[in-house]
Amino acid sequence: MRWIVSALILAACETVPPTPEEAALRCEERARAAQGPTGSVTVGANSGSGPFTDVAIGITADYLAGRDPFVVYSQCVERLTGQGPIRPPVLR
């Protein structure tokens, strides 16, 4: 009985690989981040605490290493799906 429970737990832990389109979308995000720093600034106010600001800056290791975003995309898709990209990345 224990081995059945163990087998069910292991089966539940297996991850389903993403579809090629899901991989493309995830990897496009990573490739965009390799193009340069990302960031956002939030400024606002509310009646409870008054004015507030927030700044967020992101820099990826791919950007710091100077990796080509197209190579980042291609390698990411291959790692996730085991095959090459189904389409070129959309990097805006």
N, C-alpha and C positions, 0 to 999 in steps of 0.2 A: 504494500500500500504506500509506503514512504517513497518508493521510486516513482510511482505514478504522480504523486504530488510534486516531486522534484522535477520530473519531466514536464509537467504542466507549467511550473514556474519558469523553467528554462525556455520553453516555447513562447511564453508571454514576453520574455525579455528580448527575444530576437527582434531586430529592427528590420522593417521592410525598406528596401532601397527606394529612393525617390524615383519618380518617373523622369524621363529625360527632360521634360518641360519644367518640372519642379527643380531639378538640378540646375537647369539653365537660369532660372530666376534667382536661386540662392547664389550661384556663382557670379552672376552679373553684379550683385550687391558687393561681393568681395572684390571684383575687378574694378568697380567704381571707386571703392575705398583705396585701391592701389594707385589711382590717378592723382591723389593729393589729399591733404588734410580735409576732414569734414568737421562741421560744427553747426551750432545753433545758439541763438541768443533769445532769451525770453524776458520781456519786460511787462509788468502789469501792476495792478493794484486791486485790493479788495477792502471791503469795509471792516473786516476783522483785524487784520494786521498791517494794513497800509500798503505802501509800494514794495515791490519785490523784483529781483532780477535773477537770472540764471544764465550761465555760460557753459557750454559743453564743447570740447574740442577732441576730435579723434584722429589719431595717426596710426596707421597699421604698419606691421613689420614689412609687408610687401612694398609699401611706399618707401619706407626708410632704406630698404635694400635696393630700390630702384628697379623693381621688377616690372616688366611690360604687362599692362593690364590684360591684354589679349592672351598672353601666356598663362597668367594667373587664372583666367576664365577657363581656358582649355584644360589645364591640369586639374582644376577643381572639379569640372564635370567628369573627367575621366576617373578621378578618385571616387566620386560618389556613385557613378553608374557602371564603371568598368568599360566604358566605350567613349568614343570621341563625341564632341558636341553635335547636336542635331541642327544648330543654327548659329550664326555669328552673334556675339553679344551686342546688346543695345546699351551703349555707354554714353549717358547724357551728362 
